[in-house]
C-alpha cells in the first residue's frame, strides 16, 4: 500500500447511494480520472474472454469482440455522445489480452489516463458492489471505495426516480451492502467504505480520508462540483453538495412502510450505525415475491423511459441494461 497508487479505483454502492456524487468529487482531483458513464459490463467481458482464451490478440477475433460489446449501454451512451472508441483505437491501446488488460485499455482511453502518466484511473459502477472479490483477483493493485446510504432514503429515492418497489429495493440494498462488506473484508486494506450522510455533512473530512486511502494529497478543488452530479432526483442539476439531502423518509414514508422496510433491512442498517425504530432479525422476501416485484419494476421503468425514447427503444434499453448488470449467481432480482 506504500507504493505510489495509479489505479484502478472502483467506486461501488447500491444505486441512489451517492456513487455519482462521490465520482464527481474524486475526479476534481487533478490525478484522478473516472469516466462519467458506468461500465457495468466487466463480468460479461470477463466471461467472453474466458470463452475465447487468448485469441483476442488476433485482430479478426478482437473485432468480433468489439461488435459484441456494442450492445451494452456504456458503448451506446458513448456512441450517442460521439465519443465511442473505435475497434482500431482500442486494439492499439491494449497491453494485455485478458479481461483486465482489455478493460484497462478501454477506461484509460475513455478517461484520458495514459498508461505512462501519473494518473489514477478507475470506474464507477454500482453493480460491481456484488463482484468486489472477482475484481480484486483480476486487478491486484485495485482499491475499492464503497459508499452506503440509509436504506430508507435509498428506497424512497429509487421509487421517486424509477418507480421501484420499496420492499424489493430494501431487499436488494440489504443483500448488496452485506455482500460488498463481506467481500471488502476479504481484500483487507484495499477496501474502504463511507456513509453518504457523513460525506454530505462534512465533505472535507470524508475526502481527506479517501485521499489518504488512495495515497493522494488532498486538493481543496474536491470540495466543489464542476458540474451537477445528478440528472434525476432532489440533486438534479445542482452544482453543490446537498448537506440536507438526508432523512427524507421521515416525512415521506408511512409508519407501515417504514416497518416493512426495517423488517427486511433494519439489521444491516443498524450495523452501519443507522438507528431503526424496532430492531429485529431480518426477514427475507421470497423468490416468488422478488420475481413478481421485479416484473412490476420493469413495467414501471419501461413506462417512464417510453416518454422520451418510445416504447420499443425503452424496452430494448431495459433489456440491454439487465444483460449488462445481471450475474448468474446473483440474478434473483
RAWO-V793103 format. One record per helix or strand of 2 or more residues. SS is the DSSP state (H for helix, E for strand). FROM is the first residue (numbers start at 1). LEN is the number of residues. If there is no record, write none. Layout:
# RAWO-V793103
SS|FROM|LEN  SS|FROM|LEN
This chain:
# RAWO-V793103
E|7|6  H|19|8  E|32|3  H|42|11  H|55|3  H|59|11  H|73|8  H|87|7  H|99|12  E|120|5  H|126|5  H|132|7  E|143|6  H|151|12  H|166|25  E|191|5  H|196|6  H|203|11  H|220|4  H|249|4  H|255|17  H|287|23  H|311|15  H|328|3
